[in-house]
Amino acid sequence: MSLADFRFIAVEGPIGVGKSSLARMLAEHLGAEGLFEVPDENPFLERFYQDRSKHALATQLHFLVQRIRQLTPLAQLQLFERLHVADYLVDKDPLFAELNLSPDEMTIYREMFRHLRPRLPRPDLVVCLQAPVEVLLERIRRRGRGYERRIDGAYLEQLNAAYAEFFYHFDAASLVIVNAAEIDWVNRAADFQQLVEFLDQVHGGRHYFNPLPVHL
């Protein structure tokens, strides 16, 4: 079995860790169809970062609907006709909800999620990227999205802790946890290659990839 034998790969991690970049590179490498979040199409996202408590529910539901639209056609096939790579894991969505929604809003969200989740396909491989807060802040700064300027270290600390807790208990697919603090697969081909070589050896279960950057 190799990486190309998986049918649905999801790349996950906190804001700024590089999950979308890696998902796009994996999709290209494998000749797979990509399923990507489109944050710029969420009309509530900028307002969310201005006032999280006021706009969290609308932001969360917009992303949920976006993902349902992408994944529903896949769920109608018993076997995927081709490999798909996504830069999100739907099962992780409640993580953000629990951080940002009030108890009453969480009740609404949880009810919608409970009804919609069983209709959607589950990945057979999840790649979870991790990095410390100072790395995330620097990567967020470098990509220069105006609405992300309000993201602070305290919020990212909460996110990192929530991700660690979620994936500590996650067992619904093969899982690879990657220390992404020191590697740069976008600008260093050797870093991407060693990650692909590691993923090619995954045959189920939980794995940890703690690489050093390769400088050529």
TIVEX-774004 format. One record per atom (N, C-alpha, C): chain; y, x, z. Coordinates in nm, 2 decimals. Each point is the difference from the previous one (the first is absolute). Layout:
TIVEX-774004
LOMI  cadena      c2      c1      c3
LOMI       A       Y       X       Z
...
//
This chain:
TIVEX-774004
LOMI  cadena      c2      c1      c3
LOMI       A   -0.12    0.08    0.00
LOMI       A    0.12   -0.08    0.00
LOMI       A    0.12    0.09    0.00
LOMI       A    0.11   -0.04   -0.07
LOMI       A    0.12    0.07   -0.01
LOMI       A    0.12   -0.10    0.02
LOMI       A    0.12    0.05    0.00
LOMI       A    0.12   -0.08    0.02
LOMI       A    0.00   -0.11   -0.10
LOMI       A   -0.04    0.03   -0.13
LOMI       A    0.01   -0.10   -0.10
LOMI       A   -0.10   -0.12    0.01
LOMI       A   -0.10    0.02    0.09
LOMI       A   -0.10   -0.11    0.02
LOMI       A    0.05   -0.11    0.09
LOMI       A    0.11    0.02    0.08
LOMI       A    0.06   -0.10    0.07
LOMI       A    0.07   -0.10   -0.09
LOMI       A    0.00   -0.13    0.04
LOMI       A    0.06   -0.10   -0.09
LOMI       A    0.14   -0.04    0.04
LOMI       A    0.04    0.02    0.13
LOMI       A    0.13   -0.04    0.05
LOMI       A    0.04    0.10    0.11
LOMI       A    0.10    0.08   -0.03
LOMI       A    0.05    0.10    0.10
LOMI       A    0.14   -0.05    0.04
LOMI       A    0.02    0.01    0.14
LOMI       A    0.13   -0.03    0.05
LOMI       A    0.06    0.12    0.07
LOMI       A    0.12    0.03   -0.02
LOMI       A    0.07    0.11    0.06
LOMI       A    0.10   -0.06    0.10
LOMI       A   -0.01    0.05    0.13
LOMI       A    0.09   -0.06    0.10
LOMI       A    0.07    0.11    0.08
LOMI       A    0.10   -0.04    0.08
LOMI       A    0.07    0.09    0.08
LOMI       A    0.14   -0.05    0.03
LOMI       A    0.07    0.06    0.10
LOMI       A    0.13   -0.05    0.03
LOMI       A    0.11    0.03   -0.10
LOMI       A    0.11   -0.06    0.01
LOMI       A    0.11    0.02   -0.09
LOMI       A    0.04    0.15   -0.02
LOMI       A    0.00    0.04   -0.13
LOMI       A    0.04    0.13   -0.03
LOMI       A   -0.11    0.11    0.00
LOMI       A   -0.12   -0.04    0.03
LOMI       A   -0.11    0.10    0.00
LOMI       A   -0.05    0.04   -0.14
LOMI       A    0.03   -0.08   -0.10
LOMI       A   -0.04    0.03   -0.14
LOMI       A   -0.11   -0.08   -0.05
LOMI       A   -0.03   -0.12    0.05
LOMI       A   -0.11   -0.07   -0.04
LOMI       A    0.01   -0.05   -0.15
LOMI       A    0.12   -0.04   -0.04
LOMI       A    0.02   -0.05   -0.13
LOMI       A   -0.02    0.11   -0.11
LOMI       A    0.06    0.11    0.03
LOMI       A   -0.02    0.12   -0.09
LOMI       A   -0.14    0.04   -0.01
LOMI       A   -0.08    0.00    0.11
LOMI       A   -0.14    0.04   -0.01
LOMI       A   -0.08   -0.11   -0.07
LOMI       A    0.03   -0.13    0.03
LOMI       A   -0.07   -0.10   -0.07
LOMI       A    0.02    0.00   -0.15
LOMI       A    0.12    0.03   -0.05
LOMI       A    0.03    0.01   -0.14
LOMI       A   -0.08    0.12   -0.06
LOMI       A    0.00    0.11    0.07
LOMI       A   -0.07    0.12   -0.05
LOMI       A   -0.15   -0.02   -0.01
LOMI       A   -0.06   -0.07    0.10
LOMI       A   -0.14   -0.03    0.00
LOMI       A   -0.03   -0.09   -0.11
LOMI       A    0.08   -0.10   -0.02
LOMI       A   -0.02   -0.10   -0.11
LOMI       A    0.00    0.07   -0.14
LOMI       A    0.09    0.09   -0.02
LOMI       A    0.01    0.08   -0.12
LOMI       A   -0.12    0.09   -0.01
LOMI       A   -0.03    0.07    0.10
LOMI       A   -0.12    0.09    0.00
LOMI       A   -0.13   -0.07   -0.03
LOMI       A   -0.02   -0.12    0.05
LOMI       A   -0.12   -0.07   -0.02
LOMI       A    0.00   -0.10   -0.12
LOMI       A    0.11   -0.01   -0.06
LOMI       A    0.01   -0.10   -0.11
LOMI       A   -0.01   -0.14    0.06
LOMI       A    0.05   -0.02    0.12
LOMI       A   -0.01   -0.13    0.07
LOMI       A    0.12   -0.08   -0.03
LOMI       A   -0.01   -0.13    0.04
LOMI       A    0.12   -0.09   -0.01
LOMI       A    0.06    0.01    0.14
LOMI       A    0.14    0.01    0.00
LOMI       A    0.07    0.02    0.13
LOMI       A    0.06   -0.14    0.04
LOMI       A   -0.01   -0.02    0.13
LOMI       A    0.06   -0.11    0.07
LOMI       A    0.10    0.05    0.10
LOMI       A    0.13   -0.02   -0.03
LOMI       A    0.11    0.06    0.08
LOMI       A    0.10   -0.10    0.06
LOMI       A    0.04    0.03    0.12
LOMI       A    0.11   -0.08    0.06
LOMI       A    0.12    0.03   -0.09
LOMI       A    0.08   -0.11    0.00
LOMI       A    0.13    0.01   -0.07
LOMI       A    0.11   -0.03    0.10
LOMI       A    0.04    0.09    0.08
LOMI       A    0.09   -0.03    0.11
LOMI       A    0.14   -0.05   -0.05
LOMI       A    0.04    0.05   -0.12
LOMI       A    0.13   -0.03   -0.05
LOMI       A    0.00   -0.15   -0.05
LOMI       A   -0.11   -0.06   -0.01
LOMI       A    0.00   -0.14   -0.04
LOMI       A    0.00   -0.10    0.12
LOMI       A    0.00    0.06    0.12
LOMI       A    0.00   -0.08    0.12
LOMI       A    0.15   -0.02    0.04
LOMI       A    0.05   -0.12   -0.02
LOMI       A    0.15   -0.02    0.03
LOMI       A    0.04    0.01    0.15
LOMI       A   -0.10    0.00    0.08
LOMI       A    0.02    0.00    0.15
LOMI       A    0.00    0.14    0.06
LOMI       A   -0.05    0.10   -0.08
LOMI       A   -0.03    0.13    0.06
LOMI       A    0.12    0.07    0.06
LOMI       A    0.11    0.00   -0.08
LOMI       A    0.12    0.07    0.04
LOMI       A    0.06   -0.07    0.13
LOMI       A    0.00   -0.13    0.00
LOMI       A    0.04   -0.08    0.11
LOMI       A   -0.09    0.03    0.12
LOMI       A   -0.13    0.02   -0.02
LOMI       A   -0.09    0.03    0.11
LOMI       A    0.04    0.12    0.07
LOMI       A    0.04    0.11   -0.07
LOMI       A    0.03    0.12    0.06
LOMI       A    0.14    0.00    0.07
LOMI       A    0.08   -0.10   -0.04
LOMI       A    0.13   -0.03    0.07
LOMI       A   -0.02   -0.07    0.13
LOMI       A   -0.10   -0.10    0.00
LOMI       A   -0.02   -0.08    0.12
LOMI       A   -0.15   -0.04   -0.01
LOMI       A   -0.09    0.08    0.06
LOMI       A   -0.14   -0.02   -0.01
LOMI       A   -0.04   -0.14    0.06
LOMI       A    0.05   -0.03    0.11
LOMI       A   -0.04   -0.12    0.07
LOMI       A    0.03   -0.13   -0.08
LOMI       A    0.11    0.00   -0.07
LOMI       A    0.05   -0.11   -0.07
LOMI       A   -0.07   -0.02   -0.14
LOMI       A   -0.04    0.10   -0.06
LOMI       A   -0.06   -0.01   -0.14
LOMI       A   -0.14    0.05   -0.01
LOMI       A   -0.07    0.02    0.11
LOMI       A   -0.13    0.05    0.00
LOMI       A   -0.10   -0.10   -0.06
LOMI       A    0.00   -0.12    0.03
LOMI       A   -0.09   -0.10   -0.05
LOMI       A    0.01   -0.02   -0.15
LOMI       A    0.12   -0.01   -0.05
LOMI       A    0.01   -0.02   -0.15
LOMI       A   -0.04    0.13   -0.07
LOMI       A    0.03    0.11    0.05
LOMI       A   -0.04    0.13   -0.06
LOMI       A   -0.16    0.01    0.00
LOMI       A   -0.06   -0.03    0.11
LOMI       A   -0.14    0.01    0.01
LOMI       A   -0.07   -0.10   -0.09
LOMI       A    0.04   -0.12   -0.01
LOMI       A   -0.06   -0.10   -0.08
LOMI       A    0.02    0.03   -0.15
LOMI       A    0.11    0.06   -0.04
LOMI       A    0.02    0.04   -0.14
LOMI       A   -0.10    0.10   -0.04
LOMI       A   -0.02    0.10    0.09
LOMI       A   -0.10    0.10   -0.04
LOMI       A   -0.14   -0.05    0.00
LOMI       A   -0.03   -0.10    0.09
LOMI       A   -0.13   -0.06    0.00
LOMI       A   -0.03   -0.07   -0.13
LOMI       A    0.10   -0.08   -0.04
LOMI       A   -0.01   -0.08   -0.13
LOMI       A   -0.02    0.10   -0.12
LOMI       A    0.08    0.10    0.00
LOMI       A   -0.01    0.10   -0.11
LOMI       A   -0.14    0.06   -0.01
LOMI       A   -0.06    0.03    0.12
LOMI       A   -0.13    0.06    0.00
LOMI       A   -0.11   -0.10   -0.04
LOMI       A    0.02   -0.13    0.04
LOMI       A   -0.09   -0.10   -0.04
LOMI       A    0.00   -0.02   -0.15
LOMI       A    0.12    0.00   -0.06
LOMI       A    0.01   -0.01   -0.15
LOMI       A   -0.08    0.11   -0.07
LOMI       A    0.01    0.12    0.05
LOMI       A   -0.07    0.12   -0.06
LOMI       A   -0.15   -0.01    0.02
LOMI       A   -0.04   -0.04    0.12
LOMI       A   -0.14    0.01    0.03
LOMI       A   -0.09   -0.12   -0.04
LOMI       A    0.06   -0.11   -0.01
LOMI       A   -0.08   -0.12   -0.02
LOMI       A   -0.08    0.01   -0.13
LOMI       A    0.06    0.05   -0.12
LOMI       A   -0.08    0.01   -0.12
LOMI       A   -0.13    0.08    0.02
LOMI       A    0.01    0.11    0.09
LOMI       A   -0.11    0.08    0.02
LOMI       A   -0.11   -0.07    0.08
LOMI       A    0.04   -0.08    0.09
LOMI       A   -0.09   -0.08    0.08
LOMI       A   -0.09   -0.09   -0.08
LOMI       A    0.05   -0.04   -0.11
LOMI       A   -0.08   -0.09   -0.09
LOMI       A   -0.11    0.07   -0.07
LOMI       A   -0.01    0.13    0.01
LOMI       A   -0.11    0.07   -0.07
LOMI       A   -0.09    0.05    0.11
LOMI       A   -0.13   -0.03   -0.02
LOMI       A   -0.10    0.05    0.10
LOMI       A   -0.01    0.15    0.00
LOMI       A    0.01    0.06   -0.12
LOMI       A    0.01    0.15   -0.01
LOMI       A    0.12    0.04   -0.08
LOMI       A    0.08    0.09    0.05
LOMI       A    0.12    0.04   -0.07
LOMI       A   -0.04    0.06   -0.14
LOMI       A    0.07   -0.03   -0.10
LOMI       A   -0.03    0.05   -0.13
LOMI       A    0.04    0.15   -0.01
LOMI       A    0.10    0.04    0.08
LOMI       A    0.04    0.14    0.01
LOMI       A    0.05    0.03    0.14
LOMI       A    0.02    0.13    0.02
LOMI       A    0.04    0.04    0.13
LOMI       A    0.15   -0.04    0.02
LOMI       A    0.04   -0.04    0.13
LOMI       A    0.13   -0.03    0.03
LOMI       A    0.05    0.09    0.12
LOMI       A    0.12    0.04    0.00
LOMI       A    0.06    0.08    0.11
LOMI       A    0.13   -0.07    0.04
LOMI       A    0.00   -0.03    0.13
LOMI       A    0.12   -0.07    0.06
LOMI       A    0.07    0.09    0.10
LOMI       A    0.13   -0.02    0.01
LOMI       A    0.08    0.08    0.10
LOMI       A    0.02   -0.09    0.13
LOMI       A   -0.09   -0.09    0.02
LOMI       A    0.00   -0.08    0.13
LOMI       A   -0.13   -0.05    0.03
LOMI       A   -0.02   -0.04    0.12
LOMI       A   -0.12   -0.06    0.05
LOMI       A    0.04   -0.13    0.07
LOMI       A   -0.05   -0.11   -0.06
LOMI       A    0.05   -0.13    0.05
LOMI       A   -0.04   -0.02    0.15
LOMI       A   -0.11    0.05    0.04
LOMI       A   -0.05   -0.02    0.14
LOMI       A    0.10    0.07    0.10
LOMI       A    0.08    0.09   -0.05
LOMI       A    0.10    0.06    0.09
LOMI       A    0.13   -0.08    0.02
LOMI       A    0.02   -0.10   -0.09
LOMI       A    0.12   -0.08    0.00
LOMI       A    0.04   -0.05    0.14
LOMI       A   -0.09   -0.05    0.08
LOMI       A    0.04   -0.05    0.13
LOMI       A    0.05    0.10    0.09
LOMI       A   -0.02    0.13   -0.02
LOMI       A    0.05    0.11    0.08
LOMI       A    0.15   -0.01    0.00
LOMI       A    0.07   -0.01   -0.12
LOMI       A    0.14   -0.01   -0.01
LOMI       A    0.05   -0.13    0.06
LOMI       A   -0.08   -0.11   -0.02
LOMI       A    0.04   -0.12    0.06
LOMI       A    0.01    0.00    0.15
LOMI       A   -0.10    0.06    0.06
LOMI       A    0.00    0.01    0.15
LOMI       A    0.11    0.09    0.05
LOMI       A    0.05    0.10   -0.08
LOMI       A    0.11    0.08    0.05
LOMI       A    0.13   -0.07   -0.01
LOMI       A    0.02   -0.09   -0.10
LOMI       A    0.13   -0.05   -0.03
LOMI       A    0.02   -0.15    0.02
LOMI       A   -0.10   -0.08    0.01
LOMI       A    0.02   -0.15    0.01
LOMI       A    0.00   -0.05    0.14
LOMI       A    0.07   -0.10    0.02
LOMI       A    0.01   -0.07    0.13
LOMI       A   -0.14   -0.07    0.02
LOMI       A   -0.03   -0.04    0.12
LOMI       A   -0.13   -0.08    0.02
LOMI       A   -0.01   -0.12   -0.08
LOMI       A    0.10   -0.08   -0.02
LOMI       A   -0.01   -0.12   -0.08
LOMI       A   -0.01    0.04   -0.15
LOMI       A    0.07    0.10   -0.04
LOMI       A   -0.02    0.04   -0.14
LOMI       A   -0.14    0.06   -0.02
LOMI       A   -0.05    0.07    0.09
LOMI       A   -0.13    0.06   -0.01
LOMI       A   -0.11   -0.11   -0.01
LOMI       A    0.02   -0.11    0.06
LOMI       A   -0.09   -0.12   -0.01
LOMI       A    0.00   -0.05   -0.14
LOMI       A    0.11   -0.01   -0.06
LOMI       A    0.01   -0.05   -0.14
LOMI       A   -0.07    0.10   -0.09
LOMI       A    0.04    0.13    0.01
LOMI       A   -0.06    0.10   -0.08
LOMI       A   -0.15    0.01    0.01
LOMI       A   -0.05    0.00    0.12
LOMI       A   -0.14    0.02    0.03
LOMI       A   -0.08   -0.12   -0.06
LOMI       A    0.06   -0.12    0.00
LOMI       A   -0.07   -0.11   -0.06
LOMI       A   -0.01    0.01   -0.15
LOMI       A    0.11    0.05   -0.07
LOMI       A    0.00    0.02   -0.14
LOMI       A   -0.10    0.11   -0.04
LOMI       A    0.00    0.11    0.08
LOMI       A   -0.09    0.11   -0.03
LOMI       A   -0.14   -0.04    0.02
LOMI       A   -0.03   -0.08    0.10
LOMI       A   -0.14   -0.04    0.02
LOMI       A   -0.06   -0.08   -0.11
LOMI       A    0.09   -0.08   -0.06
LOMI       A   -0.05   -0.09   -0.11
LOMI       A   -0.01    0.08   -0.13
LOMI       A    0.09    0.10   -0.02
LOMI       A    0.00    0.07   -0.13
LOMI       A   -0.09    0.12   -0.01
LOMI       A   -0.02    0.07    0.11
LOMI       A   -0.07    0.13   -0.01
LOMI       A   -0.14   -0.02   -0.05
LOMI       A   -0.08   -0.10    0.03
LOMI       A   -0.14   -0.01   -0.05
LOMI       A   -0.01   -0.01   -0.15
LOMI       A    0.11   -0.03   -0.07
LOMI       A   -0.01   -0.02   -0.14
LOMI       A    0.02    0.14   -0.08
LOMI       A    0.04    0.10    0.07
LOMI       A    0.04    0.12   -0.06
LOMI       A   -0.11    0.11    0.01
LOMI       A   -0.01    0.09   -0.10
LOMI       A   -0.11    0.10    0.01
LOMI       A    0.04    0.11    0.10
LOMI       A   -0.11    0.07    0.04
LOMI       A    0.02    0.10    0.10
LOMI       A   -0.03    0.14   -0.07
LOMI       A    0.07    0.10    0.03
LOMI       A   -0.03    0.13   -0.06
LOMI       A   -0.13    0.06    0.06
LOMI       A   -0.06    0.09   -0.08
LOMI       A   -0.12    0.07    0.05
LOMI       A    0.04    0.14    0.05
LOMI       A    0.12    0.04   -0.03
LOMI       A    0.05    0.13    0.05
LOMI       A    0.14   -0.01    0.04
LOMI       A    0.04    0.04    0.13
LOMI       A    0.14    0.00    0.04
LOMI       A    0.03    0.14    0.04
LOMI       A    0.12    0.05   -0.06
LOMI       A    0.05    0.13    0.03
LOMI       A    0.13   -0.02    0.09
LOMI       A   -0.01    0.04    0.12
LOMI       A    0.11   -0.02    0.09
LOMI       A    0.08    0.13    0.02
LOMI       A    0.12    0.01   -0.03
LOMI       A    0.09    0.12    0.01
LOMI       A    0.07    0.00    0.13
LOMI       A    0.01    0.11    0.07
LOMI       A    0.07    0.02    0.12
LOMI       A    0.10    0.11    0.00
LOMI       A    0.11   -0.01    0.07
LOMI       A    0.10    0.11    0.01
LOMI       A    0.09   -0.03    0.12
LOMI       A    0.05    0.10    0.06
LOMI       A    0.09   -0.02    0.12
LOMI       A    0.13   -0.06   -0.05
LOMI       A    0.07   -0.05    0.10
LOMI       A    0.13   -0.08   -0.03
LOMI       A    0.10    0.09   -0.07
LOMI       A    0.01    0.13    0.04
LOMI       A    0.10    0.08   -0.06
LOMI       A   -0.02    0.02   -0.15
LOMI       A   -0.13    0.01   -0.04
LOMI       A   -0.04    0.01   -0.14
LOMI       A    0.03   -0.13   -0.07
LOMI       A   -0.03   -0.11    0.06
LOMI       A    0.03   -0.13   -0.07
LOMI       A    0.15   -0.02   -0.02
LOMI       A    0.08    0.04    0.10
LOMI       A    0.15   -0.02   -0.01
LOMI       A    0.05    0.09   -0.12
LOMI       A   -0.05    0.12   -0.01
LOMI       A    0.05    0.09   -0.10
LOMI       A   -0.04   -0.05   -0.14
LOMI       A   -0.12   -0.06   -0.01
LOMI       A   -0.05   -0.05   -0.13
LOMI       A    0.08   -0.12   -0.04
LOMI       A    0.03   -0.09    0.10
LOMI       A    0.08   -0.12   -0.03
LOMI       A    0.14    0.05   -0.04
LOMI       A    0.06    0.10    0.06
LOMI       A    0.13    0.04   -0.03
LOMI       A    0.00    0.06   -0.15
LOMI       A   -0.10    0.07   -0.03
LOMI       A   -0.01    0.06   -0.14
LOMI       A   -0.01   -0.10   -0.11
LOMI       A   -0.07   -0.11    0.03
LOMI       A   -0.01   -0.10   -0.11
LOMI       A    0.12   -0.09   -0.02
LOMI       A    0.09    0.00    0.10
LOMI       A    0.13   -0.05   -0.02
LOMI       A    0.02   -0.15   -0.02
LOMI       A   -0.09   -0.08    0.05
LOMI       A    0.02   -0.15   -0.01
LOMI       A    0.10   -0.04    0.10
LOMI       A    0.11   -0.06   -0.05
LOMI       A    0.11   -0.04    0.09
LOMI       A   -0.04   -0.08    0.12
LOMI       A   -0.09   -0.10   -0.02
LOMI       A   -0.03   -0.10    0.10
LOMI       A   -0.09    0.07    0.11
LOMI       A   -0.06    0.12   -0.03
LOMI       A   -0.08    0.06    0.10
LOMI       A    0.08    0.09    0.09
LOMI       A    0.13    0.02   -0.02
LOMI       A    0.08    0.09    0.09
LOMI       A    0.00   -0.05    0.14
LOMI       A   -0.02   -0.13    0.02
LOMI       A    0.00   -0.05    0.14
LOMI       A   -0.13    0.02    0.08
LOMI       A   -0.10    0.05   -0.07
LOMI       A   -0.13    0.02    0.07
LOMI       A    0.02    0.12    0.10
LOMI       A   -0.04   -0.02    0.12
LOMI       A    0.02    0.10    0.10
LOMI       A   -0.14    0.05    0.05
LOMI       A    0.01    0.11    0.08
LOMI       A   -0.12    0.07    0.04
LOMI       A   -0.08   -0.09    0.10
LOMI       A    0.07   -0.08    0.08
LOMI       A   -0.07   -0.09    0.10
LOMI       A   -0.09   -0.10   -0.07
LOMI       A    0.05   -0.06   -0.11
LOMI       A   -0.08   -0.09   -0.08
LOMI       A   -0.12    0.06   -0.06
LOMI       A    0.02    0.12   -0.05
LOMI       A   -0.11    0.08   -0.07
LOMI       A   -0.10    0.04    0.11
LOMI       A    0.04    0.03    0.12
LOMI       A   -0.09    0.03    0.11
LOMI       A   -0.09   -0.12    0.02
LOMI       A    0.06   -0.12    0.01
LOMI       A   -0.07   -0.13    0.02
LOMI       A   -0.11   -0.02   -0.11
LOMI       A    0.05    0.03   -0.13
LOMI       A   -0.09   -0.02   -0.11
LOMI       A   -0.12    0.10    0.00
LOMI       A    0.03    0.12    0.03
LOMI       A   -0.11    0.10    0.01
LOMI       A   -0.10   -0.04    0.11
LOMI       A    0.05   -0.04    0.11
LOMI       A   -0.09   -0.04    0.11
LOMI       A   -0.08   -0.13   -0.04
LOMI       A    0.06   -0.09   -0.07
LOMI       A   -0.07   -0.12   -0.05
LOMI       A   -0.11    0.03   -0.10
LOMI       A    0.04    0.09   -0.09
LOMI       A   -0.10    0.05   -0.10
LOMI       A   -0.12    0.07    0.06
LOMI       A    0.03    0.09    0.10
LOMI       A   -0.11    0.07    0.07
LOMI       A   -0.09   -0.10    0.07
LOMI       A    0.05   -0.10    0.06
LOMI       A   -0.08   -0.10    0.07
LOMI       A   -0.08   -0.08   -0.10
LOMI       A    0.06   -0.05   -0.11
LOMI       A   -0.07   -0.08   -0.10
LOMI       A   -0.12    0.08   -0.06
LOMI       A    0.03    0.12   -0.04
LOMI       A   -0.11    0.07   -0.07
LOMI       A   -0.10    0.06    0.09
LOMI       A    0.03    0.01    0.13
LOMI       A   -0.10    0.04    0.10
LOMI       A   -0.11   -0.10    0.00
LOMI       A    0.03   -0.13   -0.02
LOMI       A   -0.10   -0.10    0.01
LOMI       A   -0.05   -0.05   -0.14
LOMI       A    0.06    0.06   -0.11
LOMI       A   -0.03   -0.05   -0.13
LOMI       A   -0.14    0.05   -0.05
LOMI       A   -0.09   -0.10   -0.04
LOMI       A   -0.13    0.04   -0.05
LOMI       A   -0.04   -0.09   -0.12
LOMI       A    0.09   -0.06   -0.07
LOMI       A   -0.03   -0.09   -0.11
LOMI       A   -0.02    0.07   -0.13
LOMI       A    0.02    0.13   -0.01
LOMI       A   -0.02    0.07   -0.12
LOMI       A   -0.02    0.15    0.03
LOMI       A   -0.04    0.08   -0.09
LOMI       A    0.01    0.14    0.02
LOMI       A    0.14    0.04    0.03
LOMI       A    0.02    0.09    0.09
LOMI       A    0.14    0.04    0.04
LOMI       A    0.01    0.15    0.00
LOMI       A    0.11    0.05   -0.06
LOMI       A    0.04    0.14    0.01
LOMI       A    0.14    0.01    0.06
LOMI       A    0.01    0.06    0.11
LOMI       A    0.13    0.02    0.07
LOMI       A    0.05    0.14   -0.04
LOMI       A    0.12    0.00   -0.06
LOMI       A    0.05    0.13   -0.06
LOMI       A    0.13    0.04    0.08
LOMI       A    0.00    0.12    0.05
LOMI       A    0.12    0.06    0.05
LOMI       A    0.09    0.05   -0.11
LOMI       A    0.10   -0.08   -0.03
LOMI       A    0.09    0.02   -0.12
LOMI       A    0.12    0.07    0.03
LOMI       A    0.01    0.06    0.12
LOMI       A    0.13    0.07    0.04
LOMI       A    0.03    0.12   -0.08
LOMI       A   -0.10    0.08   -0.04
LOMI       A    0.03    0.13   -0.06
LOMI       A   -0.03    0.00   -0.15
LOMI       A   -0.06   -0.10   -0.05
LOMI       A   -0.04    0.01   -0.14
LOMI       A    0.09   -0.08   -0.09
LOMI       A    0.01    0.04   -0.12
LOMI       A    0.10   -0.06   -0.10
LOMI       A   -0.07   -0.02   -0.13
LOMI       A   -0.07   -0.11   -0.01
LOMI       A   -0.08   -0.02   -0.13
LOMI       A    0.09   -0.04   -0.12
LOMI       A    0.12   -0.04    0.03
LOMI       A    0.09   -0.03   -0.11
LOMI       A    0.05    0.13   -0.08
LOMI       A    0.03    0.10    0.08
LOMI       A    0.06    0.12   -0.06
LOMI       A   -0.10    0.12    0.00
LOMI       A   -0.12   -0.01    0.06
LOMI       A   -0.09    0.11    0.00
LOMI       A   -0.14   -0.06   -0.05
LOMI       A   -0.04    0.03   -0.12
LOMI       A   -0.12   -0.05   -0.06
LOMI       A   -0.12    0.04    0.09
LOMI       A    0.00    0.12    0.06
LOMI       A   -0.11    0.05    0.07
LOMI       A   -0.02   -0.09    0.13
LOMI       A    0.10   -0.05    0.06
LOMI       A   -0.01   -0.08    0.12
LOMI       A   -0.07   -0.13   -0.04
LOMI       A    0.04   -0.06   -0.12
LOMI       A   -0.06   -0.12   -0.04
LOMI       A   -0.15    0.02   -0.04
LOMI       A   -0.03    0.11   -0.06
LOMI       A   -0.14    0.03   -0.04
LOMI       A   -0.09    0.02    0.12
LOMI       A    0.05    0.06    0.11
LOMI       A   -0.09    0.02    0.11
LOMI       A   -0.02   -0.14    0.07
LOMI       A    0.09   -0.09    0.00
LOMI       A   -0.02   -0.13    0.05
LOMI       A   -0.10   -0.08   -0.08
LOMI       A    0.01    0.01   -0.13
LOMI       A   -0.09   -0.07   -0.09
LOMI       A   -0.15    0.06    0.02
LOMI       A   -0.01    0.13    0.02
LOMI       A   -0.13    0.06    0.02
LOMI       A   -0.06   -0.05    0.13
LOMI       A    0.09   -0.02    0.10
LOMI       A   -0.05   -0.05    0.13
LOMI       A   -0.05   -0.14   -0.02
LOMI       A    0.08   -0.08   -0.06
LOMI       A   -0.03   -0.15   -0.02
LOMI       A   -0.13   -0.01   -0.08
LOMI       A   -0.02    0.09   -0.09
LOMI       A   -0.13   -0.01   -0.09
LOMI       A   -0.12    0.01    0.09
LOMI       A    0.01    0.06    0.12
LOMI       A   -0.12    0.01    0.08
LOMI       A   -0.02   -0.11    0.10
LOMI       A    0.09   -0.10    0.00
LOMI       A   -0.01   -0.11    0.10
LOMI       A   -0.10   -0.10   -0.05
LOMI       A   -0.10   -0.03    0.09
LOMI       A   -0.10   -0.09   -0.03
LOMI       A   -0.02   -0.11    0.10
LOMI       A    0.11   -0.04    0.06
LOMI       A    0.00   -0.10    0.10
LOMI       A    0.04    0.06    0.13
LOMI       A    0.03   -0.09    0.10
LOMI       A    0.03    0.05    0.14
LOMI       A    0.14    0.04    0.01
LOMI       A    0.03    0.08    0.10
LOMI       A    0.14    0.04    0.04
LOMI       A    0.01    0.15   -0.02
LOMI       A    0.10    0.05   -0.06
LOMI       A    0.02    0.14   -0.03
LOMI       A    0.14    0.04    0.03
LOMI       A    0.02    0.13    0.04
LOMI       A    0.14    0.06    0.03
LOMI       A    0.02    0.12   -0.09
LOMI       A    0.12   -0.01   -0.07
LOMI       A    0.04    0.11   -0.09
LOMI       A    0.12    0.07    0.06
LOMI       A   -0.01    0.12    0.04
LOMI       A    0.11    0.07    0.07
LOMI       A    0.03    0.13   -0.08
LOMI       A    0.06   -0.01   -0.12
LOMI       A    0.02    0.11   -0.08
LOMI       A    0.12    0.09    0.03
LOMI       A   -0.01    0.12   -0.05
LOMI       A    0.12    0.08    0.00
LOMI       A    0.06    0.00   -0.15
LOMI       A    0.13    0.02   -0.01
LOMI       A    0.05    0.00   -0.14
LOMI       A   -0.05    0.12   -0.08
LOMI       A   -0.02   -0.03   -0.13
LOMI       A   -0.04    0.11   -0.08
LOMI       A    0.12    0.05   -0.08
LOMI       A    0.03    0.12    0.01
LOMI       A    0.12    0.06   -0.07
LOMI       A   -0.05    0.09   -0.11
LOMI       A    0.03   -0.03   -0.12
LOMI       A   -0.05    0.08   -0.11
LOMI       A    0.12    0.06   -0.07
//
